[in-house]
């Protein structure tokens, strides 16, 4: 039995990893989760409980931070924690998603310990330090599961051999596509939301633009208040600058703004499907909302150029005019589903790839890929496999 270790630090990456892990639970693979980061912070809803609901897996929790710890300290602690765990577990493949501190720590550990690793959703463009982390993970990991053909092109431009890159689509779309037994009324009752005519607002800090963060979040909140519409507000990630966001959204009137630290994925899926619009700079606005045909307003640089669906309207707080007019224009609009990030078949593709020999035979020693004529020896010796 091969051991697959999934690294999860946030509610968002777990929503992408869970469909993949669930699809390969069998006699062939043992599933392990290293749970850390925001999952274990009470302020963000202790979302580790979402992982605990998975059956037939082994879960290990590691507290890598206290609220307010700087990223460099979080990184060093996470490296130590993951290093000690993989030394005991000896996994056959470590699966690492995206662009967070925990992902960088896992990639570094796997590279230095010569452990086979897979990077999920590399090759994407975004603002903030996330893009730097994401490309670092690409260079450190053995194999790549990307969400689109354009992402594959970027990964190969970083010097990764095309034979190491597999296009899956975005895994969370599998869950959005699947029949959801959670009704809108159940969601509204569970989270004590008083209205069924609402938009969603999610705003994260851009760590490279902290000087303008206070102005941006205040502008957004003031504009949304002017609309006189109802909004479900999801708390931001715990990135530097998040306290500025918390302070501002905490002052929104409770009469038509409902602040929620975190949501169960199935509940969020239902909430998003019925939303009139999603506003902010979450990836949900440029990936999941277009897939569901929901209108979205993307604020600022964090997700700029990441998605090009017709349902997305980009808005620059520092350059554009009245946000409330755009909200009014986009409110309730529905669009044809956009499949730029897949059709909800990621788990099926993932299972097929893992059941084949190719990724298990890829050489852990990589060479920089420059031209289509360049060859790379794909097979390790039998003992290393």
JOZICOR-V636209 format. One record per pair of residues at least 4 apart in sequence whose C-alpha atoms are under 6 Angstrom apart, sorted by the first residue. I is the first residue (numbers start at 1). J is the second residue. Records with the same first field share a line. If there is no record, write none. Layout:
BEGIN
I->J + J
END
This chain:
BEGIN
1->28 + 29
2->29 + 92
3->29 + 30 + 91 + 92
4->31 + 93 + 94
5->32 + 33 + 94
6->33 + 94 + 95
7->33 + 34 + 96
8->14 + 35
9->36 + 37 + 38 + 39
10->38 + 39
14->18
15->172
16->171 + 172
18->22
19->347
20->347
23->347
24->351
31->57
32->57 + 58 + 59
33->59
34->60
35->60 + 61
36->61 + 62 + 63
39->46 + 47 + 48
40->46
41->46
42->46
44->261
45->261 + 262
64->74 + 77 + 78
65->74
75->101
79->83 + 105
83->109
86->90
93->116 + 117
94->117
95->117 + 118
96->103 + 119
97->119 + 120
98->121 + 134
99->130 + 133 + 134
104->137
107->137 + 140
109->113
110->114 + 115
111->140
116->142
117->141 + 142
118->141 + 142 + 143 + 144
119->141 + 144
120->145 + 146
121->146 + 147
122->146
123->151 + 154 + 155
124->151
125->306
126->131 + 302 + 303
127->301 + 302
128->206 + 207 + 208
137->141
143->164
144->165
145->166 + 167
146->167 + 168
147->167 + 168 + 169 + 170 + 341
148->167 + 169 + 341
155->160
156->160
159->368 + 369
160->369
161->369
168->346
169->341 + 342 + 346
170->341
171->346
173->177 + 344
174->344 + 345
177->344
186->190
187->267
188->192 + 193
198->230 + 231 + 275 + 276
199->231 + 275 + 276 + 277 + 278
200->231 + 232 + 233 + 278
201->233 + 278 + 279 + 280
202->233 + 234 + 280
203->236 + 280 + 281
204->236
205->241 + 242
215->219
223->323 + 324
227->324
230->256 + 257
231->257
232->257 + 258
233->258 + 259
234->259 + 260 + 261
235->261
238->242
246->250
253->257
263->268
268->272
276->331 + 332
277->295 + 296 + 331
278->296
279->296 + 297
280->298 + 299
281->298 + 299
283->287
284->288 + 289
285->289 + 296
286->307
289->294
290->294 + 311 + 338
291->337 + 338
292->337
293->334 + 335 + 336 + 337
294->334
295->311 + 333
296->312
297->312 + 313 + 314
298->313 + 314 + 315
299->315 + 316
300->316
316->320
327->331
339->343
361->379 + 380
362->378 + 379
363->378 + 379 + 380
END
